[in-house]
Amino acid sequence: MAASLDIVFAALADPTRREILRMLLEDDMAVTDVAHPFEMSLAAISKHLAILATAGLIVQEKRGRVKWCKLDPDALKPASVWMQSFGQFEPVNLDDFEAFLERELGSAPTPE
């Protein structure tokens, strides 16, 4: 599972790919329609789409002569479950943490 999470997070690391996913939330789109709002070549968009497909986040299919992209709604579930597991921890109280560091390190607070 760790390897598949790595692939998903690597795909999500790029803002262009995140925007493509946002666009596909609304509806399936032809590759040329996906490329339209971006100032990059169709080949560059195709590379982004290939990365999203490899990560399992989208599915591409040929309909006639047109290649369509469709979001896989279940693809983000493992990443979402992984991220939600961090919600079990209490938020850190920064004042308490600073006091702890001062005690442990013997440093006096620096004036602001």
N, C-alpha and C positions, 0 to 999 in steps of 0.2 A: 504494500500500500504506500510506503514511503516514496518509492520511485514514481508512482503515478501522481502523488501529491507534488513532487518536485516538478514534474512536467506541467501540471496545472498552474502552479504558482509561477513558473517561468513564463508560461503563456500570458498570465495575467499581469506580469511585470511591465508590459509595454502599454503606454496610453492609447496607441492606435488600436491595439487588439481589444482593450477594454471598451473603447468607443464602438468598435464593430459589434461586440456582444450587446452593448446597450441598444444599438440600432436593430439588432435581430430579436430583441425582446418584443418589439412591436409586431413583426411579421417576417416571414421568409423573404429573402431578397436575392435577386440575380447578382452575380459577381460584379457586373458593370454598375449596378445601382449602389452596391456597397462601396465601390471605388469613387463614385461621384463626388462626395463631400471632401475627399482628401486630396491634398496637393502632392500626389505621388503617382508613379506609373502603375498601370494595371498589373505589371509583373511584381512590383513591390507589394501591392495589396494581395496578390495571389500567394506570395510567400507568407504574409501574415495569416491568411486563411488556412494555409497548409499547417502552420504551427497550431492554430486553434483546433483544426481537425485532428491532428496527431494527439493533442491533449484530450480529445474526446469532447470538447466543448461545443463543437458544431458538427453538423453532418452536411456534406456536399453531395448533390445529386444532379444528374443531367436530365433535363426535361426538354425534349426536342433538341434544339441546337444551343440551348441556354443552360449554363451551370448555375444552380441555385444553392443558397446557403440557408441552413435552418439551425436554430439554437437547440441544443439538447438540454432540456430543462432539468434533468436529473444529474447532469455531469458535475455540477458544483456541490452536490450533497456531501461527498467525502471531505472536501476542503472546508465546507461550512461546519460540519460536525467537528473537525479538527480545531477550527478557530473557536468554536463555542466552548470547547473544553477548557479554554483559558478563562472563561467567565466564572469558574468555580473559585478563583482566588480573590481574596479581599483586596481592595485597592490599598496602595501603599500610602501611609500618612507621612508626607515628606518632612514635617516638623519633627516627628518622632524619629525618623530615619536620620535626620541631621543631628539630633541630640545623641543618638546611638553612635554615630561616627565620631562625634566630638569626644565622647567617653572612651571609645575604643582606641582612637588615634591620639588622644590627648591634645587635640588642637583647640585653640580658643576660637570662638566665632569671629569672623572678619567683619569689621564695620562696613556698613554700606554707604 
